[in-house]
Amino acid sequence: MRLAPIDPQTRMTDTFKALLLEQHPDGPMATLRTLKLDDLPAGDVLLRVHYSGLNYKDGMILQGQGNLVREYPHVPGIDLAGTVLESADPRVRPGEAVVLTGHRVGETHWGGYAERARVQGEWLIPQPASYSARQAMAAGTAGFTAMLAIQALEEHGLQPEAGEVLVTGASGGVGSIAVRLLARLGYTVTAVTGRPENAEYLHQLGAQHIVPRGELAETPPKPMLRERWAGCVDTVGGDMLAHVLAGMNYGSSVAACGLAGGPQLKTTVLPFLLRGINLLGIDSVLCPGERRRAAWERLAELLPGDDLDAITTEIDLEELPHYGEQILAGQIRGRTVVRVDPADAGGS
């Protein structure tokens, strides 16, 4: 496959900086390395990566958890925003600003923690015109997932007048953006957090009520509890999801999009049979292209770049191992973007 090149000056160099994961006896270790373009995996589009993001899954990969990466050496980073340098895909032109989330990039295919990436053109969508590359990654996988979750709840009948909508793990990336989006759409938002010091932050995002994590952290004492929630965006899973399911309103839905509390679900069928509730699985990885683009367009309409800037921390590639540990420990608030190669990154 032949890549259609642009001006050689745009390519700049055949070497680039990357955070490389290599397997060691004690597990994978991340090191900042200088690589060559020939080291990149196969793909029909070459990108200059400006920004990436830090997500819970990235933390797992950096720590060698979940068996998400099978082959080393590996460049992690499950999302990226960049500029097309070369393309053999007629749908993608050199010079275009693009975003990539999902498609197992950063897991089975080298990802965004490098100044260059080679990917498939079909994985790319245009960077929203209202976002810089930095803002696109402040939204990133987290914002895209939150938007998919809210749209799934709406498709199953959720409306603002239905009552309180719960967001678990509300201080994290998906949770923070879900709170903001729901508030923008006119919903009454109740945020769950294990850090009382984040209450003011969550109120500023639009949460009207705060529930301490401890109230929902254990499996419920009974299969069904008092009806409390008209809908839920759940980023936690595990025992908290089981507790939430027991307290959902009749005919309501939970959009499940995370497993920070574990993948196991200890519940019964009673809430589903006696209250007709729905458990909706949210997949942002292999989401079809048309639905993916529509979700990004709506996300950019509802969530201005200034809102994203207010909840974003920026770090460098070399800081990723430390921040990867923090996100797994639940110590990250809002969104963390990774400055990879920000020059000429669309106002970033």
N, C-alpha and C positions, 0 to 999 in steps of 0.2 A: 504494500500500500504506500503510495507516494503522497507526502504532505505538501500542500501548496504553500510555499514560503512567502513571507512578506520581507520588507527591507531587512537586510542582515543586521543593521544597527539596532533594530527592535529586539532581535534575539539576544544581542549584547554579548553573550558568552556561552560556551559549551559546558561550563561548570556552574554549580549552584549549591546553596546551603540547604541542608535538610536535617531534621531530627530523625535519626535512624534507630530503630529498635533491633537489637541483636540478641540472640538467645545465648544465655550463659547457664552454668550449672544451677545457679540459684534463681533462675528465671530471666525474663527479658530485661535488658538494660538500654535506656535511651541515651544516645550520644549525639552531639551536634557534629555533623560531618560535611565535607565537601564532596559532592558527587558529580558525575558526568551525565549528560543527556542520554548517553547510551545505556546508563544504568536503569533508566525509567522503563516500566512495563509497556507492553503493547497498547496502542490506542490510536485513534485517527485524528485527535486534536491535541496540540501542545499548548499549554497554558502558562502564563506568568501569574503566579499566585500572589495576591496582595494580602488577603486576610483569611484566617480560618477561625474556628470557634472551639471552645472547650465544652463538651457535653459529658453527661454521666457515662455514656458508652466509651468515650475517649479515655476517661479516667480508668475504666476497667481494662482497656487495651494497654494503656501505659503501665498498669500494674500486673499485666499478664493474667487477668481474671476472665472467666467465662468461656475460655477456649475460642475466642472470637477470631484470633489470628492463628493460622495453621502453618504458615511458611515465613521464615526469616532469612535474611534481614527484611525489614518492613518499615515503610513510612506511614505512621498513623495520621489521623485527622479525618473525621467523617463528613466534614463539609468544607467548602472553600468558595471564595469570590476572587475572580481573576480576569485577565484579559487574554483573548485568543491570540497566540503568536503564529501558529501554523494550523491549517485544517485541510483534511481530505474529505470532510463531510460538507456537502453543498449547502446544508442548512445552517452552517456555522461559518462566519467569515472572520478573517484576521482583523484584529482591532476591536472586536465586540467585547463588551463587558458581560460576563456570565456568572451564574451561580450554580453550584452543584451541591446537592444534599442527597444522602442515601445511596442506593444502588450498590451497597456493600463496599463503597469506596472507604478507605481507611481500615477495612477488615480483610477482604480477600483481594483488594486492589489497592495499590499505593494511594495515599490520601493527601490532605492539604497542608501537612506540616513540613513543607518544602517550598522553595522559591519557584520550582517548576513542577508541573504535573502533566502526565499524558493519559488521556481518558477517551471514552467514546462520546461522540457528538450527541448521540441520543440521550445522554444523561444530563445534558446542560439545558438550562433555561435562561432567558435574558435577565440580567440584573434589573430589578425595578428601577424605573427612571428617577423616582423620588429618593432613592437610597444611594449613598456612597457605598464603596466596597466594605468599609468598616461597618456601616449600618446594616448592610445586607447580612453580614455575619453576626451582628448583634441580634438580629432576628434569627437567622440560621435554622438549623434543625429544630431548635427549641420553639421558635415562633411558628414555623411551618407545622410542627406537631400540634401545638396549641390551637392553631386555626383549624386543622383537620378535626380535632376533638370537638370543638365548638360547633362546627358545621354538621358533624354527625349527630350531636344532641339536637340541633335545630331540625334536621331531617327526620328525627324521631319525635317531633312535636314540641320541643321546648320553646317557650315564649317568655318574655320578661315578666308578664303578669302571673306566671305559674307559681312563683315563690322563690325561696333562697336556692342559689346554686353554690355548691361546695367545690372548693379547689384544694386538694391535698398537696403537701409539699410546696406550699405557695411561695416560699422564699426563693426557690430554685429557679432555673432558667425557664422551663416550660410553665411552671406555676406562676411566676411573676408575670409573664406575658399573657397567660390565660386570664389572670385577674384583671389586667388592664383591658384586654379585649372585651371581656364580659361586661365590665363597667361601661365601656364605650357604647356597647350595644343596649344598655339600659337595664341590665340584670342586677338583682340584689345579690351581692357576692359575699360569701362567707369563706374566709381563708384559714387553713389549718397550718400551724407552724410550731416547731419545737423550740423556737428561739424567741422569747418574749421581747427581746430588744428589737426585733424586726416589726413589731406591731405598727409603729408609726410609718415605716416604709410601706407596709401593705395598705394602710389607710390612704396613703398618698397615691398608690396605684389605683385605688377605687374600691377596696374591700370595705364593706360596711360593718362586718362582724369578724371577730377573731376567735378561733377555737384552739385551745392548747392541744398540742399533739397527744398528750397523755390521755385525753378524753376518748380518743378513738384508736389508740395504739394497740389495744389488745383485741383478741377475738371476742365477739359480742357474747354477753351472758345468756342470751336467748336467740333462737334463730331469727326472730322478728322483733324489732323494737318500735318505739313510737315513730310515726312518719314525721320526717323533718326536712328532707331535701327534695327539691323539684328536679334537680339534675346535679351531676358531679363530673368534674375533670379530675381523674385520679392519676397522679404521677408516682405513686408509692407502691401499690400492690400489697401483697402479703396480708397480714392480720388487719391492717387498716382498711383495706378494700373489703374484707369480710365484714368488718364493723359497719362500714358505710352502706353496704348492700342491705343490711338488716334494717336500716333506718330510712330507706328511700320511700318517697310518696308513691301512691298507686299509679301505675302506668308510666313511671319516670324511667330515666336512663342514666347509666354511668359510662363515661368514655374512659377506658383504661389505656394508658399510654406510658407506663413506667413500672419499674420493679425495684426501686431503691429499698423497699421493705422486704424484698424477697419474691421469688417466683411462685411460691406455693400459695394456694387459696383454700383455706379451711372454712367452708360454708355449707349450706344446705340448699336444696331446690325450693324451699318454701317461699322466699321472697319472689321468686320467678313465677311460681304457680299461683300463689294467693294474692299477690299484688301486681302481677303482670309487668314486672320491671324488665329492663333490657340491659345487658352487659355488652358494650360495644368495643371491639378491639380496634385500636388505632395503629395502623402501620404507615410510617413515614418513609420506609426504606424502598419498597417496591411499588409505591403509589403510582398509578398510571399517569402518563404525561399530561393529559388534558385536565384531570382533577388537580394535579400538582400545580400547573400554571394558574388555574383559577384560584386555588388557595393562596398562592403567592400574591396575585393581583389584589385579592380582598385584604390580605394582611397588610400590604403597603397602603391601602386606602384607610384602614382603621388605625394603623399604628405609625404615626409620623416619626421621622428620624430623630426629632428632638426627644420624643418619649423614649426611644431606644438609648440615646446618649445618656439619659438620666439613670439608667439601670446597668450601665456597661463599665466593666473594668478591662483595661488593655494590658496585655503582657507580651513578652518576647518568647521566641522558641525555646531558649535555654531555661525559662522559668516553668515550662510545662510539667516536668516531673513533680515539682513541688505542688503546683496547683492541681494536678491530677490526683494527688493524695487528698487534698482538701475537698475536692468535689465529692469523692467517695465517702468522706467523713461528714458530709452535710454542712460544710463550713463556707460554701460559696453562696453569695447572695446575688440574685439577678443573673446577668450574662457576662461571660468572660470571652473577649475576642483576642486572637493571637495575631500579632503584627508579624507578617512574614516578609513581604517585599512591598511596602506601601507606596513607593514612588509612583506618581501618576495614576493613583487608584481612584479616580473619579471623585475628587473632593474629600478624600478621607483624611 
